[in-house]
Amino acid sequence: MSVWNDLSWVEGIRTPFFNFFFDTVSLAGYGTFLILFLAFGYFFWSPQRFSRAAMLLFISALINGFLKDLFQDPRPDIELMLDPRTGTSYGWPSGHAQIAVTLWGLLAYEMKDKFITIGAVTFIFLVAFSRMYLGVHDLGDVFAGLVIGSFILLIWHFAVIYKLYEQFSKFTWLFIIFFFQLLLYLFYPTHEGHEISFWFLGVMTGWYVGSSQIHLATNQVTKLFLSLISLVGVFFAMIFITQIESLIELSGIMSILYSYSLGLFFSIFVTWVIPRFWKLLNLAN
């Protein structure tokens, strides 16, 4: 067994405290936390910055899912696993490591603050290490996730330098998003239990369509209060839409359109409806 696959060292360093600590750190790479974090940042800090972060995260997550289902690399032995949330997903590359780089790396890149950068890099490596500690990824999985995430971030850097976003209209970018999603759908390595998430594709489109320039009240205490209330609404909307999707069983193109529409409406609720609700009450501008 090579160093890239060997996790025999993990059991020797495990303690109840570290089990809890790294399991908690690892939650930062799962969908519920990521959506809630993006939504909070969108409300409290900056709709524009966190819309960019959301789009890059969506792209990174879709690429990661494509690569996992393409290579179908098995995870480490189940006896080593302390994280039961992985389901039937494959190992290579680590989605947690890849998404950590793209999300926290982008925020550090945009804020350009030394302490934020140090904190972001530290957290990226904590997330990456947590996946090995919990026995759900080996070094090869994590290293690949970090490299692919860094490559995506590098492409973003050049897109910023050459002002790629400003070169196209919002309608053109929407067409590019649809085209990207269509290519994924046509070439996705689908097999039993491993299909592309149309709900997630809808969330991606809805976030882009609904993103606004509306900022909540300038008073920081009021803004925090409104952001937390908004976050509660996002959480219950996520639960509600997930329940609706599971209640109605469709097949074929209707199933695709239904799931995609639910994701679309969810993101529009987050990015468009909630900010305009506060604006209607004169609590945003």
C-alpha positions in Angstrom: 0.0 0.0 0.0 1.4 3.4 -1.0 1.6 6.5 1.1 -1.3 7.9 -1.0 -3.7 5.2 0.2 -2.3 4.3 3.6 -4.5 5.3 6.6 -3.1 2.9 9.1 -1.8 5.9 11.1 -5.2 7.3 11.8 -6.4 5.0 14.6 -3.3 5.7 16.6 -4.0 9.4 16.9 -7.8 9.3 17.5 -9.2 10.5 20.8 -12.8 11.4 21.8 -12.0 15.1 21.7 -10.4 15.0 18.2 -13.2 12.8 17.0 -15.7 15.5 18.0 -13.5 18.4 16.8 -12.8 17.0 13.3 -16.3 15.8 12.8 -17.5 19.4 13.6 -14.9 20.8 11.2 -16.0 18.4 8.5 -19.6 19.7 8.7 -18.3 22.8 6.9 -18.0 20.8 3.7 -21.6 19.6 3.6 -24.4 21.1 1.6 -26.6 22.4 4.4 -23.8 24.3 6.0 -22.6 25.7 2.7 -26.0 27.0 1.6 -26.7 28.6 5.0 -23.2 30.1 5.1 -23.6 31.6 1.6 -27.0 32.9 2.5 -25.8 34.5 5.7 -22.9 36.1 3.9 -25.3 37.3 1.2 -27.5 39.0 3.7 -25.0 40.3 6.2 -21.8 41.1 4.3 -22.2 41.5 0.6 -24.7 40.2 -2.0 -22.3 40.7 -4.8 -19.3 39.0 -3.1 -21.3 36.0 -1.9 -23.0 35.6 -5.2 -19.6 35.2 -6.8 -18.6 32.8 -4.1 -21.9 30.8 -4.6 -21.3 30.5 -8.4 -17.7 29.4 -8.0 -18.8 26.9 -5.3 -21.6 25.5 -7.6 -19.1 25.1 -10.5 -16.6 23.4 -8.2 -19.1 21.0 -6.7 -20.4 20.0 -10.1 -16.9 19.3 -11.4 -16.2 17.3 -8.3 -19.3 15.2 -8.6 -18.5 14.6 -12.3 -15.0 13.4 -11.5 -16.1 11.2 -8.6 -18.7 9.4 -10.8 -16.3 9.2 -13.7 -13.4 7.5 -11.9 -15.5 5.7 -9.2 -12.6 5.4 -6.9 -13.6 3.5 -3.7 -13.3 5.1 -0.3 -11.1 3.6 2.5 -12.2 0.5 4.4 -15.5 1.0 6.1 -13.9 -0.1 9.4 -11.9 3.2 9.5 -14.9 5.5 8.8 -16.2 7.8 11.5 -18.4 9.9 9.2 -21.6 8.1 8.2 -22.8 11.0 6.0 -20.8 10.0 2.9 -23.5 7.7 1.6 -22.5 5.9 -1.6 -20.3 8.7 -3.0 -16.9 7.8 -4.2 -13.5 8.9 -2.9 -11.4 10.7 -5.6 -11.2 13.7 -5.5 -12.2 14.9 -2.0 -15.1 17.2 -2.4 -14.5 18.8 1.0 -10.9 19.7 0.2 -11.8 21.0 -3.3 -14.7 23.1 -2.1 -12.8 24.4 0.9 -10.1 25.8 -1.5 -12.6 27.4 -3.9 -14.9 28.9 -1.2 -12.5 30.0 1.6 -9.7 30.7 -1.0 -12.0 33.0 -3.0 -13.1 34.9 0.1 -9.5 35.4 1.2 -8.5 36.4 -2.4 -11.3 39.1 -2.5 -10.8 40.5 1.0 -7.0 40.7 0.7 -6.5 40.8 4.5 -3.4 39.0 6.0 -5.3 37.6 9.0 -8.3 36.5 6.9 -5.9 34.8 4.5 -4.0 33.0 7.3 -7.4 31.9 8.8 -8.7 30.7 5.4 -5.5 28.6 4.7 -5.6 27.1 8.2 -9.2 26.2 7.9 -8.7 24.7 4.4 -6.1 22.3 5.7 -8.1 21.5 8.8 -11.0 20.5 6.6 -8.7 18.5 4.4 -7.1 16.7 7.3 -10.5 16.1 8.9 -11.4 13.9 6.0 -8.4 11.6 6.5 -8.8 11.7 10.3 -12.4 10.5 9.9 -11.3 7.7 7.6 -13.4 8.7 4.6 -10.6 9.9 2.3 -6.9 9.0 1.8 -4.1 11.3 1.1 -4.5 10.9 -2.7 -8.1 12.0 -2.5 -7.4 15.0 -0.4 -4.3 16.1 -2.4 -6.3 15.9 -5.6 -9.1 17.9 -4.1 -6.7 20.7 -3.0 -5.0 20.8 -6.5 -8.2 20.8 -8.5 -9.7 23.5 -6.2 -6.6 25.6 -6.6 -6.7 25.2 -10.3 -10.3 26.4 -10.4 -9.3 29.4 -8.2 -6.4 30.1 -10.6 -8.8 30.2 -13.5 -11.0 32.6 -11.5 -8.0 34.8 -10.9 -7.2 35.1 -14.7 -10.9 35.8 -15.3 -10.7 38.7 -12.9 -7.5 40.0 -14.4 -8.9 40.0 -17.9 -12.3 41.3 -16.7 -14.1 38.3 -18.4 -17.3 38.9 -16.5 -17.7 42.5 -17.8 -17.3 41.4 -21.4 -20.7 39.7 -21.6 -24.2 40.7 -20.7 -26.2 39.1 -18.0 -28.3 37.3 -20.6 -25.2 35.9 -22.3 -23.9 34.6 -19.0 -27.2 33.0 -18.3 -26.9 31.3 -21.7 -23.4 30.1 -20.8 -24.7 28.7 -17.5 -27.4 26.8 -19.3 -24.9 25.5 -21.9 -22.5 24.4 -19.1 -25.4 22.5 -17.4 -26.5 20.9 -20.7 -23.0 19.6 -21.4 -22.8 18.2 -17.8 -26.2 16.5 -18.3 -25.2 15.0 -21.7 -21.8 13.7 -20.7 -22.3 13.0 -17.0 -21.1 9.4 -16.2 -24.5 8.4 -14.8 -25.0 5.0 -13.3 -27.4 3.5 -10.7 -27.6 5.7 -7.7 -25.2 8.3 -9.2 -27.1 10.8 -11.3 -26.6 14.6 -11.6 -28.7 16.6 -9.2 -31.2 18.7 -11.2 -32.2 20.4 -8.0 -28.7 21.6 -7.6 -28.5 22.8 -11.2 -31.7 24.8 -10.5 -30.2 26.3 -7.4 -27.2 27.5 -9.4 -29.4 29.1 -12.1 -31.8 30.6 -9.5 -29.0 32.2 -7.6 -27.6 33.9 -10.7 -31.1 35.1 -11.8 -32.2 36.3 -8.4 -29.0 38.0 -7.1 -29.6 41.6 -6.3 -27.8 44.8 -5.1 -30.1 45.2 -2.1 -28.3 45.7 1.2 -29.9 45.3 4.6 -30.0 48.1 7.2 -26.6 49.8 7.7 -26.8 49.5 11.5 -24.7 46.4 12.3 -26.9 45.1 15.1 -30.1 45.5 13.0 -28.4 43.9 10.0 -27.3 40.9 12.1 -30.8 40.5 13.5 -32.4 40.6 10.1 -29.8 38.3 8.6 -30.4 35.7 11.3 -34.2 35.9 10.8 -33.6 35.5 7.0 -31.4 32.5 7.7 -34.2 30.8 9.6 -36.4 31.4 6.6 -33.8 29.9 4.3 -33.5 26.8 6.6 -37.2 26.1 6.7 -37.5 26.8 2.9 -34.8 24.2 2.3 -36.7 21.6 4.5 -40.0 22.5 2.9 -38.8 22.2 -0.7 -36.9 18.9 0.1 -40.1 17.5 1.5 -42.2 18.6 -1.5 -39.7 16.9 -3.9 -39.9 13.6 -2.0 -43.7 13.7 -1.9 -44.3 13.8 -5.7 -42.9 11.0 -7.8 -42.4 11.8 -11.5 -40.4 10.2 -14.3 -38.6 11.3 -17.4 -38.5 14.9 -18.5 -41.2 15.9 -16.0 -39.1 14.7 -13.1 -36.1 16.7 -14.4 -38.1 19.9 -14.9 -39.8 19.5 -11.5 -36.6 19.0 -9.6 -34.9 21.8 -11.5 -37.8 24.2 -10.8 -37.7 23.5 -7.1 -34.0 24.4 -6.9 -34.6 27.5 -9.1 -37.5 28.7 -6.8 -35.4 28.0 -3.7 -32.5 30.2 -4.8 -34.8 33.0 -6.0 -36.5 32.9 -2.6 -33.1 33.4 -0.9 -31.6 36.0 -3.2 -34.6 37.9 -4.5 -37.7 37.5 -2.3 -36.2 37.9 1.1 -34.2 41.1 0.3 -37.2 42.7 -1.3 -39.3 41.8 1.7 -37.0 43.8 3.9 -36.9 46.6 1.4 -40.7 46.7 1.4 -40.4 47.3 5.2 -37.8 50.0 4.6 -35.1 47.8 6.3 -33.0 47.5 3.2 -31.9 49.7 0.4 
